[in-house]
Amino acid sequence: MLFLIEGIPPILLAGAVWFCLVDRPADAKWLTDEEKATVEGDLAADEARKAGDGKGSTGHTGLRAALRDPRVLILGLCACGAYTLANAVSFWTPRIINNAGVDNVLSLGLFSAITPLAGIIVMQIVGRHSDRTLERRWHAAGSWFVASAGLVALSFVTNSPQMVVVLLAVVAAAHYAGLTVFYSIPSIYLSGRGTATGIALVTTMGSFAAALSPALLGFIQEHPQPLVGTAHQRRPRGDRWHSARRRYPGARLEGEELMRPGPSTAASGWCSDVKPGEVGSGGPPPAARPRGGGQG
């Protein structure tokens, strides 16, 4: 049902595009004859510039030619990164906020709604500035650099819900801003039918990344590996470690058991209440089992 509801607006917009938009400026009823001539002249000059400086050619008419064009392949790799970032923003935002300590469903939904709202505002600002300056590449690249920095910063504030929401909003805003400008770049280098072929190839490469990235991100989350250290320092899988840290501040992992500070009667000062598979049940902490030579 959710996918059906999401599919209704594109279907309605497709009908509006078919009946309201035209193929060339000369057919636009909302333009005066003078405006039509101006737009047609600008487009002709742009095509002549591309042919003159080698940035475009009417020969780019097939898939084989697009595959041989390194600029199209570079744009395709950029699309792979952009679509992977889109999945991170769209699919994983609620999980990231939940891991930061927000368990209430209503609060989780409201916090998750902040990120796309920030994207709507920023993408308008960046898009308008790109149009005024007629610059595309640095607007797209700069936006995605900011998004990448935001993702890196997220790894250092995972226990602060406020900072997590702020950084997720920054990442979403930068992603949408970059994507707004990105798809105007192929037309700078390609002309005629080559533009459509190039955009199709770029989108196809990005779609493959979009299909693979959720499984890859899920695998990474379920099988985390330390950047430094040895195998015995690895944490339990997935969200269970974060849930345990919230329930037992100061907890540590010993083999297959999660250790937390024990009662004062425990000789070792540490006791084992829960194994990694039992973490995050949401119930009260079980009775502690003393370790070492102390008495329970």
N, C-alpha and C positions, 0 to 999 in steps of 0.2 A: 504493500500500500504506500509506503514511504517513497519508493522509486516512482510509482505511478503519479503521486502528487508532484514530485519534482519534475516529471516529464511533461506535465501539462503546460507550464509557461513556455518552454522552447517550441512546442507544437503551435501554440497560438502566435508566437513571434515569427515562426516560419511563414505563416499565412500573411502576417503584416509585411514581412520583407518581400514576399512574392508580389503583392498588390501595390505596395507603396514605393519601393525602390526601383530605380532604373539602371540600365547598363552603362550609359554614357551621359555626360553633362548635357549634350544636345537634346536629350529626351526628358530632361527634368522640367516639369511644368512649373515648379516653384521658383525658377530662375528667369530673370529677364534675358532678352537676346544679348545685351551687353555683358551680363554676367556669364552667360554660356560661352561667349567668345573668349572672355578672359580666362576662364578655367581651361578651355580647350587649348588655348595658347600656352598656358603654364605647363600643362601635361606634355604637349609636343616639345617644348623646350627641355623639359626634364628627360624625355626619351632621347633627344639629340645629345644632351650632355653625357648620358650613360654610354651611348655609342661612341662618342668622341673620346672619352677618357678611359674606355675599356672596362668600366664598372658594370656594364650591362650589354646584352646582345639579344636580338630577336632569335638567335640560334638556340637559346636555352629553351627548347620546346619539349624535351623528353626526359624521362627518368634517368636514362643513361648519361645524358649531359649533366644533369643535376648531381649525380653521384660522382662525376669527375671534377666538380667544382669544389675546391677546398673551403670556400667561404660558406657554402651550404652545409658542408659537414661540420664545420666549426659551430655554426648556428644550431645544428642538430644536437651537438654535445651540450651546448648551453641550454637547450630545451630539456635535455635529460636531467640536468641539475635543477632546472626550474620546476619540472613536474614532480621530482622527488621532494623538493621543498614544499610544493603544494600539498602533497600527501601528508607531510609532517604537520603542516598547519591545519589541514582539514580533519585528519583522522586521529591524530595523537594529542591534540590540545586538551580535551577533557581528561585523558589519562595522565598527562603531565601535571595538570592542576590538582587532580586527585592525589597523586603521589606527593604533592607538596603539603598535603594535610587537609584539603577541603573534601569532606565526606558528605555533606548535605547535598541532596540532588538538586534542589532549587538553586542554591548558591553556586553549585558546579555549572549549571546551565547559564546562569547570569554572567558568571566570570568568563565562560567560553564565548558568550556573545560579544564581549568587548573587543576581541581580536578582529573579527571581520568589520565591525564598525570603524575601528581605526584604519583598516585597509581602505574602506570606501572614501574616507576623507583624504587620506594621503595620496591615493592614486589619482584623485582629481587634481590635487596641487601639482604633483610631479608631471602628470600628463599635460596640463596647461603650460607649465614652464618649458617642457620639451617642445611643445608646438611654437611657443613664442621665440625660443632660441634656435629652432630647427636643428637641435642636437639630439641624437638618439642613443648612441652607444654608451656614453658615460652615464646617462640617466639610468639605463638598464643595469649596467655593470655596477655603478655606485649603489644602487638600491639593493642588489643581491649581495654585495660586500657587507652592507649593514645587516642584512638578514643573517648572513653567515656568522658575523660577530655576535649577534644576538643569541644564536644557537649555542655558540661556545660559552657565552656568559651564563646561559641557563644551567650549565653543569655545575656552576659554583654557588647557586642560590636555590637548590632544590628543596630546602626546608623552609623557605620564606614564600608563602602564597602570594603576598603583595608583589614582591619582586618578580616572581614567576609570571604573573598576569601581565605586568608591565613589559617584560621582555618578550612574551608571546605576542603582545600587541605590536611591539616594534618589528618583530619578525614578520608578522602577517602584513603589516602596512608596507614594509620594504618589499616583500614578495609581490603583492598586488601591484605596487607602483612599477616595479621592474617589468612585470608581465604586460602591463598596459603599453609600455613603450616598445617592448621586444619585437612584437609582430609587425611593427612598421619598418624594421631594419631590412628584411629581405628585399623589399621594393626599392631600396637604395641601390642595391647591387644588381638586381635582375630586372628585366623588362619583358613586356609582352606576356606570352604564355609561360615563359620561364618563371615569372613571379608566382603563379599558381602552383607550378610543379615544385618549386623550391619550398614554398610554405607547406605544401602537402608532405614533403619529405621531412622537413624539420618537425612537423607535428607528429608524424609517424614515429620518429626516433624518440621524441619525448613521451609518446604513449607507451612504448615498450618499457621505458624507465618507470612510468607511472604504474604499470602492471607488476613490475618486479619489486619495487621499493617497499610496499607494505609487508611482503613476506620477509624481505631482508631486514627491515627494522624490527619486525617481530622476533626474528631469529636472534638478532643482537640483544634484544631486551631479555629474552629467555636464556641466553647463554653469555652473560657479561664476562669479560675478561679484564683483569687489572692491567693498567698501563705499565706498572712496575711491580716487582715483588715476585713471589713464588706461588706455586699452586695452592699451598695450604692457607694462603691469605685471601683466596677468592671468597666472594660473598655468595649467599644463597641466591637462587634464581629470582629474576623478575621483581615484582612488587613486594614479595614476601619480606625481603630485607628491609625495605622502607617501612613497611607496616610494623616490623619488629622494632626498628629504631624508634618509631613513635611511641610504641607501647613500653619499651624498655630502654630509656636513655642510657647510653654508655655500654650497650650490648656489644659483644664480640663473638666471633665464630671460632670454635675449636672442633676441627674435624667435621662431623655431621651434626654437631649440637651447637645451638645458639646459647651463649653464656651471658648472664646479666649479673650485676653486683648482688651478692647473696646476703643473707642475714649475718649479723655480727658473730653468730655462733659457728659459722662455717670457717674451718681452719684456713681454707684457701682464699676466703673472701669472695668467691664466685660460686654460683649454683646454676644448674641446668634445669630450666622449666619446660623448654619447648624445642622441638626439632624443626629444621627448616620447613618441612612439609606441613607443620601445624601452625605456622606463623600466620597472623592476619585473620584469624577466625572471628575476631570482633568480640569474643566473650571475655570474661574476667580472667586475669592471669591465673594459671593453675598453681597448685601448691608447689613450693620449691623443694627440689631434692638436693640436699647438701652434698658437696663433693669433697674429697680429701678425707682427713681424719676427724673432722668435726662432727658434732651431734646435730640432728635435725630439730 
